[in-house]
Amino acid sequence: MGKFIYEGNVKTEIEDRALTHLQLVITAKLRRSEPFPFSWREDASVGGGRTTVWVQPGSSLVFKYFGSRQPSINRAWIEALAFTANAPSGLHLVPEPQESHAAAEHVDESVTPQV
């Protein structure tokens, strides 16, 4: 389990694969100076509920990974997450969609996805 840390004190645990995909969407939006809300559900062990933060170019963000290997990138998941990030309700984690076999073969992980 990785961690997303916002402004040094708001933290949540997110599985490394999901965190990688969120990082790609978040950094793409910030490169374009597009602020947005990011929401997640809190675990019952910390009281449950939901947290939303406002992410903008000046935000202090940390993406801390448990594992050392970067997972393969699912472009369909990037697109699904980007769709939520561009909606009025903002970015939130959605289940990973199955990527078509043809699209998976053409993924170049060295290139930042267009979101």
C-alpha positions as a Python dict, from the first residue, in 0.01 Angstrom:
ca = {
    (1, 'M'): (0, 0, 0),
    (2, 'G'): (131, 337, -102),
    (3, 'K'): (43, 673, 49),
    (4, 'F'): (-90, 997, -94),
    (5, 'I'): (8, 1290, 127),
    (6, 'Y'): (-145, 1634, 76),
    (7, 'E'): (13, 1944, 229),
    (8, 'G'): (212, 1728, 471),
    (9, 'N'): (-74, 1634, 702),
    (10, 'V'): (-366, 1486, 505),
    (11, 'K'): (-278, 1124, 422),
    (12, 'T'): (-448, 820, 280),
    (13, 'E'): (-331, 474, 183),
    (14, 'I'): (-385, 372, -179),
    (15, 'E'): (-268, 53, -346),
    (16, 'D'): (52, 118, -548),
    (17, 'R'): (-104, 36, -887),
    (18, 'A'): (-396, 275, -831),
    (19, 'L'): (-164, 541, -688),
    (20, 'T'): (53, 527, -1002),
    (21, 'H'): (-250, 589, -1223),
    (22, 'L'): (-373, 871, -998),
    (23, 'Q'): (-28, 1030, -1007),
    (24, 'L'): (-26, 1034, -1387),
    (25, 'V'): (-365, 1205, -1400),
    (26, 'I'): (-285, 1452, -1121),
    (27, 'T'): (51, 1556, -1265),
    (28, 'A'): (-95, 1597, -1615),
    (29, 'K'): (-365, 1830, -1479),
    (30, 'L'): (-112, 2030, -1275),
    (31, 'R'): (122, 2068, -1575),
    (32, 'R'): (-167, 2242, -1747),
    (33, 'S'): (-238, 2455, -1437),
    (34, 'E'): (-583, 2299, -1397),
    (35, 'P'): (-692, 2290, -1031),
    (36, 'F'): (-949, 2027, -925),
    (37, 'P'): (-1094, 1854, -619),
    (38, 'F'): (-970, 1504, -530),
    (39, 'S'): (-1189, 1288, -304),
    (40, 'W'): (-1150, 948, -142),
    (41, 'R'): (-1327, 732, 113),
    (42, 'E'): (-1154, 692, 447),
    (43, 'D'): (-1099, 348, 596),
    (44, 'A'): (-1320, 250, 889),
    (45, 'S'): (-1002, 217, 1101),
    (46, 'V'): (-963, 598, 1087),
    (47, 'G'): (-1330, 676, 1137),
    (48, 'G'): (-1464, 625, 786),
    (49, 'G'): (-1622, 909, 592),
    (50, 'R'): (-1486, 1090, 291),
    (51, 'T'): (-1209, 1346, 242),
    (52, 'T'): (-1181, 1602, -38),
    (53, 'V'): (-877, 1822, -102),
    (54, 'W'): (-834, 2104, -352),
    (55, 'V'): (-536, 2027, -574),
    (56, 'Q'): (-371, 2322, -748),
    (57, 'P'): (-26, 2392, -895),
    (58, 'G'): (110, 2518, -560),
    (59, 'S'): (-11, 2216, -361),
    (60, 'S'): (244, 2006, -177),
    (61, 'L'): (185, 1646, -285),
    (62, 'V'): (374, 1328, -202),
    (63, 'F'): (319, 994, -373),
    (64, 'K'): (490, 735, -149),
    (65, 'Y'): (508, 382, -289),
    (66, 'F'): (557, 63, -91),
    (67, 'G'): (701, -133, -383),
    (68, 'S'): (1000, -42, -597),
    (69, 'R'): (864, -148, -938),
    (70, 'Q'): (638, 73, -1145),
    (71, 'P'): (331, -119, -1260),
    (72, 'S'): (223, -139, -1621),
    (73, 'I'): (-2, 146, -1727),
    (74, 'N'): (-364, 88, -1828),
    (75, 'R'): (-460, 372, -2063),
    (76, 'A'): (-829, 294, -2022),
    (77, 'W'): (-794, 354, -1647),
    (78, 'I'): (-605, 679, -1709),
    (79, 'E'): (-890, 795, -1932),
    (80, 'A'): (-1155, 693, -1678),
    (81, 'L'): (-975, 878, -1398),
    (82, 'A'): (-919, 1184, -1619),
    (83, 'F'): (-1291, 1187, -1698),
    (84, 'T'): (-1371, 1214, -1325),
    (85, 'A'): (-1100, 1479, -1275),
    (86, 'N'): (-1261, 1694, -1544),
    (87, 'A'): (-1611, 1660, -1395),
    (88, 'P'): (-1749, 1915, -1146),
    (89, 'S'): (-1732, 1658, -864),
    (90, 'G'): (-1360, 1608, -927),
    (91, 'L'): (-1112, 1322, -927),
    (92, 'H'): (-1198, 1005, -741),
    (93, 'L'): (-1076, 650, -771),
    (94, 'V'): (-1283, 434, -1004),
    (95, 'P'): (-1242, 58, -1059),
    (96, 'E'): (-979, -38, -1313),
    (97, 'P'): (-1144, -113, -1648),
    (98, 'Q'): (-1015, -392, -1864),
    (99, 'E'): (-790, -253, -2133),
    (100, 'S'): (-832, -383, -2486),
    (101, 'H'): (-552, -615, -2594),
    (102, 'A'): (-462, -396, -2894),
    (103, 'A'): (-433, -82, -2681),
    (104, 'A'): (-219, -261, -2422),
    (105, 'E'): (32, -369, -2688),
    (106, 'H'): (89, -9, -2799),
    (107, 'V'): (151, 149, -2457),
    (108, 'D'): (479, 333, -2435),
    (109, 'E'): (533, 382, -2061),
    (110, 'S'): (803, 644, -2117),
    (111, 'V'): (545, 882, -2262),
    (112, 'T'): (312, 1068, -2031),
    (113, 'P'): (-49, 989, -2123),
    (114, 'Q'): (-261, 1271, -2259),
    (115, 'V'): (-548, 1325, -2014),
}
